[in-house]
């Protein structure tokens, strides 16, 4: 293994451990009422461009119209429900790894002011675009 490859591997492992620790911390230290209502937190990326902030939330099988997005102070709150499609209600489930039920993700935003969000779905992700306001 080349030195560059081993450094990339170690860095990606360290980032993965930090992400798991952050997710566990959020789940353990949420206020009690919110912890009972929210079943899971989808993974997300926050990317800042010159004129907008893009948020990608991994929500395969969830339509953008089924997701609520609200800005509370400097935090974007993304919430909704992921449920099995009605046509699968009689299916025999052999494996169910994708989380189901109510989800909520609170994402700190970069400092600034933002216009209303545009939402769409692409490749199993909800894409939220927040336009920066001067």
N, C-alpha and C positions, 0 to 999 in steps of 0.2 A: 504494500500500500504506500502510495506516495505521501510525502509530508503534508501537502496541501489537502489531499483527500482526508487524511486523519484529522487535521485541524477542522475541516468543514463538518466532519462527522461529530467530533466532540462539541463543536458549537451548536449544531442542531440538537444534539442530545441535551445539552444544558438548557437551551431555550424550551424544549419540550417539558423538561422537569419543572422549570419555572412556571410554564403555563398550567401544568397540572396542579402545582401548589397554589397558584392564584385562584383557579377554579374551586379547589377545595376550600380555601379561605373564604371565598364569597359564599359558598353553600353553608359553611358552618357558622358564619357570623352575620347572616341576614337577620333582620327583625323577625320574630316568630310568626306573625300573621302572613308575611310575604313568603316565608319558607314553606308554609303549609299549602299555599295556593300554586306555587310554581313547581312543576315537575322536573324541568331541565333547562339548561342554558345552551343555546347553539353557539358554536365557535364563530368568531367574527374577525375581520380585518378592518382597520381604519387607515385610509390613505389620504394624505393632504396634497392637493395640487395647487397651482397658482390661484385659480378662481373658484375652486370647489373642494369639498371634502367628500370622498367616496367611502361608503361603508358596505362591505360585503359580508352577508350573514348566511351561513350554510343551512339552508332550509329546503332540502329536496322534497318535492311533492306538495309544497305549500305555495298557494297563489299569493301574489303581492297584495291583492284586495283583502285577503284574510288576515293580514298583519297590521297591527296598529303601531305607528311611530309617533312619539311625542318627545319634544325637547323640554326637559326640566332643568332650568338653570344652564349649566354647562355639560349636561349629560343627555345623551340620546337613549330613550327607552324603546326597545323593540319587543313587542309581545304579541301573542296569539295562541293558537292551538294547532297541533298536528295530530290528525286522526286518520285511521285507516279509511280508505274509500268505501262507500256503502256497498259497492259491488263485491267487496272482499269480506263482507260480514259473515258469510257462511264458509269461508275458507278454513282449511285445517292449517294451522300455523306450525311450521317445523322450526323456524328460527325467526326471531323478531329483534333485530339489533338496533334499528333506527328508533330513536326515542319518540314516544307518543305523549299526547296530553298537552297541558298548558306550558308554554315556555315564556321566558322573559330574559332579556339581556340588557344590562345598563352599561353604556359605553361612554367614558369620558371623552369629550370633544376637545380638539385643539382650541386655544383661546380665540375668540372672535364672535361675530354675529352672523347668523345664517338665515337665508330665506327658506320658504316652505320646501319640503323634501319632494323629490321625484323618485318614484319607486318602480322597479321592473324586476323581472327574474331572468337569469341567464345561467345555464349550466348547473342548475340545482342551487343557485345562490340568489338571495334577495339582494338587489343592488340599490342602495339608497344614495342619492346625490343631493348634497346640501350646498347651495350656492352661497359663497361668501358675500356679505354685504359690507360695504365700506363704512 
